[in-house]
Amino acid sequence: MKRQMGLWQLFGFALSTLLGTVLHFLYEWSGKAVWVAPFSGVNESTWEHMKLLFFPMLLFAAVERLFFRERGDFWCVKLKGTLLGLLLIPVLFYTYNGVVGQSPDWINIVIFFVSAAVAFWYEARAFKKESAGCTHRAWALAALLGIAALFVLFTFATPHLGIFKDPLTGTFGI
């Protein structure tokens, strides 16, 4: 089981980065269809790049859960892994830009892949343990769904904060 979970996390990394890459372009490819906007990147802001990792990870977790129902701590591990990946995107992006001044596109792509890799690596390690010490399992799933709701909400009602600002156009949201 432990080895199998590691393989699942490797597959999750590959699927999530592939799907996240597609979601980066999907809004433009769809002719800016409103129904695509909640889960795809609508601009080049850091927040929108976080969305590109979040929704593929959530989708993969939902499918993976069907196969690993016996893991009582499943949603806790997934919440921690997802939060780690989401946190790394702005931390790495703003740290790099703070030191160098501007990041080329290839660095942003590397940041996305590194953040996803660390998130799934964490999950693989956590799943190797007998239990992740989760006491509020239902709250973990509720937190993930709450984060999903914030991504959708902030797509259409975008706060005027730096993390939401498109560096290319200076606009917020759609």
Backbone torsions as a table, in degrees:
resi	resn	phi	psi	omega
1	MET	NA	-44.2	-177.2
2	LYS	-63.3	-43.2	178.4
3	ARG	-65.2	-38.2	-179.9
4	GLN	-63.7	-39.6	178.7
5	MET	-64.0	-37.2	177.0
6	GLY	-62.5	-41.3	177.2
7	LEU	-66.2	-38.7	176.7
8	TRP	-60.9	-41.0	-179.0
9	GLN	-68.6	-36.9	175.7
10	LEU	-63.0	-44.7	176.9
11	PHE	-63.5	-40.5	178.1
12	GLY	-61.0	-41.3	176.5
13	PHE	-60.3	-49.6	-178.3
14	ALA	-61.9	-45.9	-179.0
15	LEU	-67.0	-42.5	-177.8
16	SER	-67.8	-39.2	178.8
17	THR	-71.3	-36.3	176.3
18	LEU	-65.1	-50.0	-180.0
19	LEU	-64.7	-40.0	177.5
20	GLY	-61.3	-38.0	177.1
21	THR	-64.9	-43.2	177.3
22	VAL	-63.4	-43.2	-178.9
23	LEU	-63.7	-25.2	177.6
24	HIS	-59.7	-35.3	-175.3
25	PHE	-104.9	-12.7	-170.9
26	LEU	-60.1	-39.3	-179.2
27	TYR	-61.0	-45.3	177.6
28	GLU	-67.5	-44.6	-179.6
29	TRP	-61.1	-31.6	-177.8
30	SER	-82.3	3.9	-176.5
31	GLY	74.4	29.7	-179.4
32	LYS	61.6	44.5	177.9
33	ALA	-66.4	130.2	-176.8
34	VAL	-62.0	-34.7	-177.8
35	TRP	-69.6	-18.9	178.8
36	VAL	-86.5	-27.4	-172.7
37	ALA	-56.0	-40.8	-175.1
38	PRO	-60.0	-28.0	-176.5
39	PHE	-119.6	3.9	176.9
40	SER	-118.3	168.8	179.7
41	GLY	-76.6	121.5	-179.9
42	VAL	-98.5	-11.5	174.4
43	ASN	-157.9	-171.1	-175.2
44	GLU	-99.1	19.8	-180.0
45	SER	-70.3	159.6	177.2
46	THR	-60.8	-40.8	179.0
47	TRP	-57.8	-44.2	-179.5
48	GLU	-66.0	-32.2	176.8
49	HIS	-71.6	-30.8	174.5
50	MET	-65.9	-37.4	178.3
51	LYS	-61.0	-35.3	-178.7
52	LEU	-65.0	-24.7	175.5
53	LEU	-89.9	-39.6	-173.9
54	PHE	-61.4	-54.8	-173.2
55	PHE	-65.9	-39.8	173.9
56	PRO	-63.1	-38.5	178.4
57	MET	-65.5	-40.7	179.0
58	LEU	-65.7	-44.2	178.5
59	LEU	-61.5	-45.3	178.9
60	PHE	-62.7	-41.2	179.4
61	ALA	-61.3	-40.7	179.6
62	ALA	-62.4	-41.4	178.2
63	VAL	-70.4	-45.2	-178.4
64	GLU	-60.4	-36.6	-178.7
65	ARG	-60.4	-31.2	178.6
66	LEU	-61.0	-27.2	-176.9
67	PHE	-97.7	-14.2	-175.8
68	PHE	-130.3	55.7	-179.3
69	ARG	-67.9	-24.8	-176.8
70	GLU	-73.5	-14.3	178.7
71	ARG	-80.6	100.8	179.8
72	GLY	-66.3	-25.1	-178.6
73	ASP	-95.5	12.9	-173.7
74	PHE	-53.0	-53.9	-175.3
75	TRP	-69.1	-27.9	176.2
76	CYS	-66.9	-44.3	177.8
77	VAL	-62.8	-45.0	-179.5
78	LYS	-63.3	-40.1	177.8
79	LEU	-62.3	-47.7	-179.5
80	LYS	-63.3	-43.4	178.8
81	GLY	-64.2	-43.8	179.8
82	THR	-64.6	-45.0	178.5
83	LEU	-62.0	-38.5	177.3
84	LEU	-61.4	-47.9	178.7
85	GLY	-62.5	-43.1	180.0
86	LEU	-65.4	-39.0	180.0
87	LEU	-68.5	-37.4	-178.0
88	LEU	-64.6	-33.2	-178.3
89	ILE	-58.3	-56.6	179.1
90	PRO	-69.2	-34.8	-179.7
91	VAL	-62.3	-49.0	-179.8
92	LEU	-68.0	-42.1	-178.4
93	PHE	-62.7	-51.7	-176.5
94	TYR	-72.7	-29.9	175.5
95	THR	-67.2	-48.0	179.8
96	TYR	-61.4	-47.2	-179.6
97	ASN	-66.1	-32.5	177.1
98	GLY	-66.9	-34.2	-179.4
99	VAL	-82.8	-47.0	-173.1
100	VAL	-93.9	-32.4	178.9
101	GLY	109.7	-33.5	179.7
102	GLN	-162.9	145.9	-178.9
103	SER	-114.4	132.0	174.2
104	PRO	-70.1	162.6	-177.3
105	ASP	-55.8	-37.6	-176.9
106	TRP	-65.7	-31.1	175.9
107	ILE	-68.0	-41.6	178.2
108	ASN	-61.5	-37.2	177.3
109	ILE	-66.6	-43.3	177.8
110	VAL	-61.3	-42.3	178.4
111	ILE	-58.7	-43.5	178.5
112	PHE	-60.7	-48.0	-177.2
113	PHE	-68.7	-39.6	177.8
114	VAL	-64.4	-43.3	179.3
115	SER	-61.3	-43.1	177.8
116	ALA	-65.5	-43.1	-179.2
117	ALA	-62.0	-44.4	179.5
118	VAL	-64.8	-40.7	179.5
119	ALA	-60.8	-48.6	-178.5
120	PHE	-73.2	-30.7	174.7
121	TRP	-63.4	-45.6	177.0
122	TYR	-57.7	-47.5	-179.0
123	GLU	-60.4	-43.2	179.8
124	ALA	-60.6	-42.6	178.6
125	ARG	-67.2	-41.5	-179.8
126	ALA	-66.2	-36.9	179.6
127	PHE	-71.9	-19.0	176.9
128	LYS	-71.9	-23.1	177.2
129	LYS	-76.6	156.1	178.9
130	GLU	-65.1	-35.9	179.5
131	SER	-153.3	143.9	-179.8
132	ALA	-91.1	12.2	178.4
133	GLY	68.5	39.6	-176.3
134	CYS	-90.8	123.6	179.7
135	THR	-107.1	-22.6	-177.7
136	HIS	-123.3	71.4	-173.6
137	ARG	-62.3	-42.2	-179.4
138	ALA	-66.4	-32.2	178.9
139	TRP	-67.8	-31.8	178.8
140	ALA	-64.3	-46.4	177.5
141	LEU	-65.0	-41.5	177.9
142	ALA	-61.1	-38.2	178.6
143	ALA	-64.9	-42.3	177.6
144	LEU	-62.2	-42.8	178.3
145	LEU	-67.3	-33.7	175.4
146	GLY	-65.4	-40.9	176.8
147	ILE	-63.5	-42.0	177.0
148	ALA	-58.7	-43.2	179.3
149	ALA	-62.6	-38.5	177.9
150	LEU	-66.0	-39.8	177.0
151	PHE	-61.0	-42.4	178.9
152	VAL	-67.0	-49.5	-178.6
153	LEU	-58.0	-48.1	-176.1
154	PHE	-74.1	-9.2	171.7
155	THR	-69.3	-38.0	-175.5
156	PHE	-103.2	-28.1	178.3
157	ALA	-123.3	74.8	-170.7
158	THR	-82.4	124.2	174.9
159	PRO	-65.0	148.2	179.0
160	HIS	-89.8	70.2	177.0
161	LEU	-123.0	155.7	-174.9
162	GLY	-54.4	-37.9	-177.6
163	ILE	-65.1	-21.1	-178.9
164	PHE	-96.5	-5.7	-173.9
165	LYS	-85.2	129.2	176.1
166	ASP	-73.3	117.0	-177.3
167	PRO	-68.2	-18.5	-178.7
168	LEU	-84.5	-39.1	-175.1
169	THR	-109.8	-16.8	-176.9
170	GLY	75.2	11.0	-179.2
171	THR	-97.7	170.7	179.6
172	PHE	-122.5	132.3	177.0
173	GLY	65.4	-150.4	-178.4
174	ILE	-74.2	NA	NA
